[in-house]
Amino acid sequence: MENKKEIVLSGIRPTGSLHLGNYFGALANYVKMQDDYDCYFFVADLHSLTTHPDTSTLKEHVKNVIATMLAAGIDPQKATLYNQSHLYTTSELYLYLNMLAYKGELEKTVTFKEKVRQHPDNVNAGLLTYPVLQAADILIHLAKYVPVGKDQEQHLEMTRNFANRFNHRYGEVFPEPVAFNFNHNLVKIPSLDGEGKMSKSVNENATIYLTDEDEVIRKKVMKAKTDSGPTAPDSAMPDYIENLYALMRLVSTSDTVSHFEKAYKNCTVRYGDLKKQLAEDMVAFVAPIRRRIYEIMEDEPYINKIMTEGAEKANEHANKTMVLVRNAMGLNYF
Ligand code: TYM
Protein backbone atom coordinates (compact mmCIF):
# COMPACT_ATOMS: atom_id res chain seq x y z
CA MET A 1 0.00 0.00 0.00
CA GLU A 2 1.16 3.51 -0.78
CA ASN A 3 2.80 5.18 2.19
CA LYS A 4 0.90 8.47 2.52
CA LYS A 5 3.07 11.48 3.22
CA GLU A 6 2.00 14.10 5.75
CA ILE A 7 0.64 17.32 4.32
CA VAL A 8 2.52 20.62 4.45
CA LEU A 9 1.25 24.00 3.36
CA SER A 10 2.57 27.54 3.40
CA GLY A 11 2.03 30.84 1.59
CA ILE A 12 3.66 34.17 0.86
CA ARG A 13 1.94 37.48 0.07
CA PRO A 14 2.90 39.15 -3.25
CA THR A 15 3.37 42.62 -1.77
CA GLY A 16 6.96 43.20 -2.90
CA SER A 17 10.29 41.49 -3.47
CA LEU A 18 11.07 38.72 -1.00
CA HIS A 19 13.90 39.22 1.49
CA LEU A 20 16.22 37.30 3.80
CA GLY A 21 13.43 37.05 6.40
CA ASN A 22 11.17 35.26 3.91
CA TYR A 23 14.11 33.10 2.88
CA PHE A 24 15.21 31.93 6.32
CA GLY A 25 11.76 32.05 7.93
CA ALA A 26 9.99 30.18 5.14
CA LEU A 27 11.61 29.33 1.79
CA ALA A 28 14.62 27.45 3.18
CA ASN A 29 12.28 25.12 5.07
CA TYR A 30 9.98 24.67 2.06
CA VAL A 31 12.98 23.34 0.16
CA LYS A 32 14.04 21.06 3.01
CA MET A 33 10.52 19.61 3.33
CA GLN A 34 9.66 18.96 -0.31
CA ASP A 35 11.19 15.46 -0.44
CA ASP A 36 9.58 14.03 2.66
CA TYR A 37 6.13 15.66 2.74
CA ASP A 38 3.20 16.25 0.43
CA CYS A 39 3.80 20.00 -0.02
CA TYR A 40 1.51 22.82 -1.14
CA PHE A 41 3.12 26.25 -1.48
CA PHE A 42 1.15 29.20 -2.76
CA VAL A 43 1.16 32.93 -3.45
CA ALA A 44 -1.38 34.64 -1.20
CA ASP A 45 -2.73 37.16 -3.73
CA LEU A 46 -6.12 37.45 -1.96
CA HIS A 47 -4.44 38.29 1.34
CA SER A 48 -2.49 41.08 -0.36
CA LEU A 49 -5.77 42.79 -1.31
CA THR A 50 -6.42 43.53 2.37
CA THR A 51 -3.63 46.13 2.34
CA HIS A 52 -2.81 46.59 -1.38
CA PRO A 53 -6.14 47.17 -3.18
CA ASP A 54 -4.42 48.55 -6.30
CA THR A 55 -3.99 45.50 -8.54
CA SER A 56 -2.02 47.13 -11.36
CA THR A 57 1.24 45.45 -10.27
CA LEU A 58 -0.31 42.32 -8.77
CA LYS A 59 0.40 39.89 -11.65
CA GLU A 60 4.03 40.97 -11.79
CA HIS A 61 4.40 40.46 -8.04
CA VAL A 62 2.72 37.04 -8.14
CA LYS A 63 5.17 35.95 -10.85
CA ASN A 64 8.04 37.34 -8.83
CA VAL A 65 7.06 35.21 -5.83
CA ILE A 66 6.71 32.07 -7.98
CA ALA A 67 10.10 32.81 -9.59
CA THR A 68 11.65 33.33 -6.15
CA MET A 69 10.23 30.05 -4.84
CA LEU A 70 11.76 28.28 -7.85
CA ALA A 71 15.06 30.18 -7.53
CA ALA A 72 15.27 29.16 -3.87
CA GLY A 73 15.16 25.52 -4.98
CA ILE A 74 11.52 24.42 -4.89
CA ASP A 75 10.96 21.71 -7.46
CA PRO A 76 7.47 21.88 -9.03
CA GLN A 77 7.66 18.14 -9.72
CA LYS A 78 7.81 17.54 -5.97
CA ALA A 79 5.74 20.37 -4.49
CA THR A 80 2.49 21.87 -5.75
CA LEU A 81 2.96 25.61 -6.46
CA TYR A 82 -0.13 27.69 -7.05
CA ASN A 83 -1.77 31.07 -6.73
CA GLN A 84 -4.39 31.44 -3.99
CA SER A 85 -7.16 32.99 -6.13
CA HIS A 86 -7.00 30.03 -8.52
CA LEU A 87 -8.59 27.98 -5.77
CA TYR A 88 -12.15 29.39 -5.55
CA THR A 89 -13.06 26.91 -2.85
CA THR A 90 -10.72 28.70 -0.43
CA SER A 91 -13.17 31.60 -0.52
CA GLU A 92 -16.06 29.23 0.16
CA LEU A 93 -14.35 27.68 3.18
CA TYR A 94 -13.39 31.18 4.38
CA LEU A 95 -17.08 32.07 4.39
CA TYR A 96 -18.02 29.02 6.50
CA LEU A 97 -15.14 29.58 8.94
CA ASN A 98 -16.13 33.23 9.33
CA MET A 99 -19.27 32.05 11.12
CA LEU A 100 -17.02 30.34 13.67
CA ALA A 101 -14.71 33.31 14.26
CA TYR A 102 -15.55 35.95 16.83
CA LYS A 103 -15.15 39.68 16.38
CA GLY A 104 -13.43 40.02 19.78
CA GLU A 105 -10.67 37.52 19.06
CA LEU A 106 -10.09 38.94 15.57
CA GLU A 107 -9.74 42.46 16.95
CA LYS A 108 -7.13 41.25 19.43
CA THR A 109 -4.88 39.71 16.75
CA VAL A 110 -1.42 41.31 16.84
CA THR A 111 -1.09 41.58 13.04
CA PHE A 112 -4.53 43.24 12.81
CA LYS A 113 -3.58 45.85 15.39
CA GLU A 114 -0.28 46.47 13.56
CA LYS A 115 -2.06 46.90 10.22
CA VAL A 116 -4.59 49.30 11.77
CA ARG A 117 -1.66 51.45 12.90
CA GLN A 118 -0.03 51.30 9.45
CA HIS A 119 -3.22 51.84 7.37
CA PRO A 120 -5.65 53.77 9.58
CA ASP A 121 -7.61 54.89 6.50
CA ASN A 122 -8.31 51.35 5.27
CA VAL A 123 -9.45 49.20 8.18
CA ASN A 124 -11.62 46.86 6.10
CA ALA A 125 -13.41 43.66 7.10
CA GLY A 126 -10.96 41.61 5.01
CA LEU A 127 -8.15 42.83 7.23
CA LEU A 128 -10.10 41.87 10.36
CA THR A 129 -10.81 38.37 9.01
CA TYR A 130 -7.33 37.89 7.55
CA PRO A 131 -6.57 34.98 9.95
CA VAL A 132 -9.80 33.25 8.88
CA LEU A 133 -8.72 33.28 5.23
CA GLN A 134 -5.33 31.96 6.33
CA ALA A 135 -7.05 29.17 8.25
CA ALA A 136 -9.05 28.31 5.11
CA ASP A 137 -5.78 28.10 3.10
CA ILE A 138 -4.36 25.63 5.58
CA LEU A 139 -7.45 23.57 6.37
CA ILE A 140 -8.60 23.16 2.78
CA HIS A 141 -5.61 20.89 2.21
CA LEU A 142 -5.93 19.22 5.64
CA ALA A 143 -2.37 20.37 6.28
CA LYS A 144 -0.59 19.30 9.43
CA TYR A 145 2.65 21.28 9.24
CA VAL A 146 2.99 24.93 8.29
CA PRO A 147 6.57 26.20 7.84
CA VAL A 148 6.51 29.90 8.78
CA GLY A 149 8.44 32.58 10.65
CA LYS A 150 7.73 33.66 14.20
CA ASP A 151 5.32 36.43 13.13
CA GLN A 152 2.77 33.81 11.97
CA GLU A 153 2.57 31.87 15.25
CA GLN A 154 -0.63 33.51 16.44
CA HIS A 155 -2.36 32.87 13.10
CA LEU A 156 -1.62 29.18 13.52
CA GLU A 157 -3.06 29.18 16.99
CA MET A 158 -6.23 30.78 15.61
CA THR A 159 -6.34 28.20 12.81
CA ARG A 160 -6.34 25.44 15.43
CA ASN A 161 -9.18 27.18 17.28
CA PHE A 162 -11.31 27.50 14.13
CA ALA A 163 -10.58 23.87 13.18
CA ASN A 164 -11.58 22.66 16.65
CA ARG A 165 -14.76 24.70 16.65
CA PHE A 166 -15.71 23.29 13.25
CA ASN A 167 -14.97 19.72 14.37
CA HIS A 168 -17.02 20.14 17.55
CA ARG A 169 -19.98 21.65 15.78
CA TYR A 170 -20.11 19.59 12.60
CA GLY A 171 -17.98 16.50 13.21
CA GLU A 172 -14.32 15.69 12.81
CA VAL A 173 -12.98 16.93 9.46
CA PHE A 174 -9.82 18.94 10.14
CA PRO A 175 -6.45 18.08 11.75
CA GLU A 176 -4.80 20.58 14.12
CA PRO A 177 -2.05 22.24 12.09
CA VAL A 178 1.14 23.48 13.75
CA ALA A 179 3.78 26.06 12.82
CA PHE A 180 6.86 24.10 11.84
CA ASN A 181 10.62 24.59 12.00
CA PHE A 182 12.17 21.15 12.42
CA ASN A 183 11.87 21.18 16.23
CA HIS A 184 13.62 24.54 16.48
CA ASN A 185 12.04 27.80 17.59
CA LEU A 186 10.39 29.76 14.80
CA VAL A 187 12.75 32.40 13.45
CA LYS A 188 12.54 36.16 13.25
CA ILE A 189 15.18 37.71 11.00
CA PRO A 190 15.97 41.19 12.36
CA SER A 191 16.25 44.31 10.25
CA LEU A 192 19.58 46.10 9.88
CA ASP A 193 18.50 49.17 11.84
CA GLY A 194 18.02 47.30 15.10
CA GLU A 195 14.29 48.02 15.02
CA GLY A 196 11.94 45.16 14.29
CA LYS A 197 12.24 42.58 11.55
CA MET A 198 13.02 42.55 7.85
CA SER A 199 9.83 43.28 5.98
CA LYS A 200 8.61 43.50 2.37
CA SER A 201 7.27 47.01 2.56
CA VAL A 202 7.95 48.68 5.92
CA ASN A 203 11.70 49.38 6.25
CA GLU A 204 13.27 48.95 2.82
CA ASN A 205 16.66 50.39 3.72
CA ALA A 206 17.12 47.97 6.59
CA THR A 207 15.92 44.91 4.66
CA ILE A 208 18.04 42.83 2.29
CA TYR A 209 15.90 41.72 -0.67
CA LEU A 210 16.74 38.65 -2.69
CA THR A 211 16.69 40.92 -5.76
CA ASP A 212 19.08 43.56 -4.34
CA GLU A 213 22.15 44.32 -6.47
CA ASP A 214 25.59 43.77 -4.88
CA GLU A 215 26.23 47.50 -4.36
CA VAL A 216 22.83 48.01 -2.74
CA ILE A 217 23.52 45.19 -0.29
CA ARG A 218 26.93 46.68 0.58
CA LYS A 219 25.41 50.13 1.16
CA LYS A 220 22.62 48.82 3.38
CA VAL A 221 24.97 46.72 5.51
CA MET A 222 27.55 49.50 5.89
CA LYS A 223 24.78 51.84 7.11
CA ALA A 224 23.71 49.45 9.88
CA LYS A 225 23.78 51.03 13.31
CA THR A 226 26.85 50.32 15.49
CA ASP A 227 28.69 52.14 18.28
CA SER A 228 32.25 52.55 19.47
CA GLY A 229 32.38 48.95 20.69
CA PRO A 230 32.51 47.19 24.07
CA THR A 231 34.74 48.77 26.69
CA ALA A 232 34.90 45.86 29.16
CA PRO A 233 35.54 42.17 28.36
CA ASP A 234 32.46 39.93 28.08
CA SER A 235 29.98 42.83 28.04
CA ALA A 236 26.39 42.22 26.99
CA MET A 237 25.59 43.12 23.37
CA PRO A 238 23.10 45.87 22.57
CA ASP A 239 20.24 44.61 20.36
CA TYR A 240 21.47 46.24 17.17
CA ILE A 241 24.88 44.54 17.53
CA GLU A 242 23.33 41.21 18.47
CA ASN A 243 21.30 41.48 15.26
CA LEU A 244 24.41 41.88 13.12
CA TYR A 245 25.86 38.75 14.68
CA ALA A 246 22.57 36.93 14.11
CA LEU A 247 22.68 37.88 10.43
CA MET A 248 26.30 36.81 10.23
CA ARG A 249 25.39 33.37 11.57
CA LEU A 250 23.05 32.96 8.61
CA VAL A 251 25.41 33.81 5.77
CA SER A 252 29.01 33.58 7.03
CA THR A 253 31.22 30.60 7.82
CA SER A 254 31.48 29.44 11.44
CA ASP A 255 35.16 30.51 11.44
CA THR A 256 34.18 34.06 10.54
CA VAL A 257 31.49 34.11 13.20
CA SER A 258 33.77 32.83 15.95
CA HIS A 259 36.53 35.27 14.91
CA PHE A 260 34.19 38.23 15.42
CA GLU A 261 32.65 36.74 18.57
CA LYS A 262 36.10 36.48 20.14
CA ALA A 263 36.93 40.00 19.02
CA TYR A 264 33.79 41.26 20.74
CA LYS A 265 34.58 39.40 23.95
CA ASN A 266 38.08 40.84 24.22
CA CYS A 267 37.05 44.31 23.03
CA THR A 268 39.14 44.32 19.86
CA VAL A 269 36.20 44.17 17.46
CA ARG A 270 36.17 46.72 14.63
CA TYR A 271 32.64 47.14 13.40
CA GLY A 272 33.80 48.55 10.07
CA ASP A 273 35.59 45.25 9.36
CA LEU A 274 32.67 43.21 10.66
CA LYS A 275 30.22 45.01 8.38
CA LYS A 276 32.53 44.70 5.36
CA GLN A 277 32.78 40.95 5.91
CA LEU A 278 29.04 40.63 6.52
CA ALA A 279 28.31 42.61 3.34
CA GLU A 280 30.56 40.37 1.21
CA ASP A 281 29.05 37.21 2.67
CA MET A 282 25.55 38.51 2.01
CA VAL A 283 26.46 39.44 -1.55
CA ALA A 284 27.85 35.94 -2.09
CA PHE A 285 24.65 34.45 -0.69
CA VAL A 286 22.11 36.66 -2.51
CA ALA A 287 23.75 37.12 -5.94
CA PRO A 288 23.16 33.58 -7.32
CA ILE A 289 19.53 33.62 -6.08
CA ARG A 290 18.96 37.06 -7.63
CA ARG A 291 20.35 35.88 -10.98
CA ARG A 292 18.07 32.84 -10.97
CA ILE A 293 15.03 34.97 -10.09
CA TYR A 294 15.67 37.26 -13.09
CA GLU A 295 16.37 34.32 -15.40
CA ILE A 296 13.10 32.63 -14.43
CA MET A 297 11.13 35.90 -14.62
CA GLU A 298 12.19 36.14 -18.30
CA ASP A 299 10.46 32.84 -19.04
CA GLU A 300 6.83 33.80 -18.61
CA PRO A 301 5.40 30.71 -20.37
CA TYR A 302 7.28 28.52 -17.86
CA ILE A 303 5.86 30.41 -14.87
CA ASN A 304 2.36 30.26 -16.38
CA LYS A 305 2.70 26.52 -16.96
CA ILE A 306 3.72 25.94 -13.34
CA MET A 307 0.81 28.03 -12.06
CA THR A 308 -1.69 26.27 -14.35
CA GLU A 309 -0.54 22.78 -13.40
CA GLY A 310 -0.30 23.76 -9.73
CA ALA A 311 -3.86 25.15 -9.76
CA GLU A 312 -5.13 21.90 -11.25
CA LYS A 313 -3.46 19.74 -8.61
CA ALA A 314 -4.42 22.05 -5.74
CA ASN A 315 -8.05 22.20 -6.92
CA GLU A 316 -8.29 18.44 -7.18
CA HIS A 317 -7.04 18.08 -3.62
CA ALA A 318 -9.16 20.93 -2.19
CA ASN A 319 -12.33 19.69 -3.88
CA LYS A 320 -12.10 16.45 -1.94
CA THR A 321 -11.91 18.36 1.36
CA MET A 322 -14.85 20.55 0.38
CA VAL A 323 -17.06 17.50 -0.18
CA LEU A 324 -16.27 16.42 3.39
CA VAL A 325 -16.93 19.96 4.66
CA ARG A 326 -20.29 20.37 2.90
CA ASN A 327 -21.41 16.90 3.97
CA ALA A 328 -20.42 17.55 7.57
CA MET A 329 -22.30 20.86 7.57
CA GLY A 330 -25.40 19.41 5.96
CA LEU A 331 -24.97 21.58 2.88
CA ASN A 332 -25.37 18.53 0.62
CA TYR A 333 -28.85 19.09 -0.78
CA PHE A 334 -29.10 16.53 -3.58
P1 TYM B 1 4.39 36.98 4.52
O1 TYM B 1 4.15 37.14 3.07
O2 TYM B 1 4.42 38.20 5.35
O3 TYM B 1 5.74 36.21 4.77
C1 TYM B 1 6.01 34.98 4.14
C2 TYM B 1 6.78 34.08 5.08
O4 TYM B 1 8.00 34.71 5.48
C3 TYM B 1 8.09 34.74 6.91
N1 TYM B 1 8.77 35.98 7.31
C4 TYM B 1 9.79 36.02 8.19
N2 TYM B 1 10.41 35.04 8.86
C5 TYM B 1 11.43 35.41 9.67
N3 TYM B 1 11.87 36.69 9.79
C6 TYM B 1 11.28 37.70 9.13
N4 TYM B 1 11.75 38.94 9.24
C7 TYM B 1 10.16 37.38 8.29
N5 TYM B 1 9.36 38.11 7.48
C8 TYM B 1 8.50 37.24 6.91
C9 TYM B 1 6.65 34.71 7.39
O5 TYM B 1 6.58 34.21 8.72
C10 TYM B 1 6.01 33.77 6.38
O6 TYM B 1 6.24 32.42 6.73
N6 TYM B 1 0.00 35.53 6.43
C11 TYM B 1 1.17 35.06 5.69
C12 TYM B 1 0.80 34.48 4.34
C13 TYM B 1 -0.15 33.34 4.38
C14 TYM B 1 0.11 32.04 4.93
C15 TYM B 1 -1.11 31.30 4.73
C16 TYM B 1 1.21 31.44 5.52
C17 TYM B 1 -1.43 33.36 3.93
N7 TYM B 1 -1.99 32.14 4.13
C18 TYM B 1 -1.20 29.99 5.13
C19 TYM B 1 1.10 30.12 5.93
C20 TYM B 1 -0.10 29.40 5.73
C21 TYM B 1 2.08 36.25 5.47
O7 TYM B 1 1.65 37.37 5.50
O8 TYM B 1 3.35 35.92 5.13
Boltz pocket constraint, residues with backbone or C-beta under 6 A from the ligand:
constraints:
  - pocket:
      binder: B
      contacts: [[A, 9], [A, 10], [A, 11], [A, 12], [A, 13], [A, 14], [A, 20], [A, 21], [A, 22], [A, 23], [A, 24], [A, 25], [A, 26], [A, 44], [A, 47], [A, 133], [A, 134], [A, 137], [A, 138], [A, 146], [A, 147], [A, 148], [A, 149], [A, 150], [A, 151], [A, 152], [A, 187], [A, 188], [A, 189], [A, 190], [A, 197], [A, 198], [A, 199]]
      max_distance: 6.0
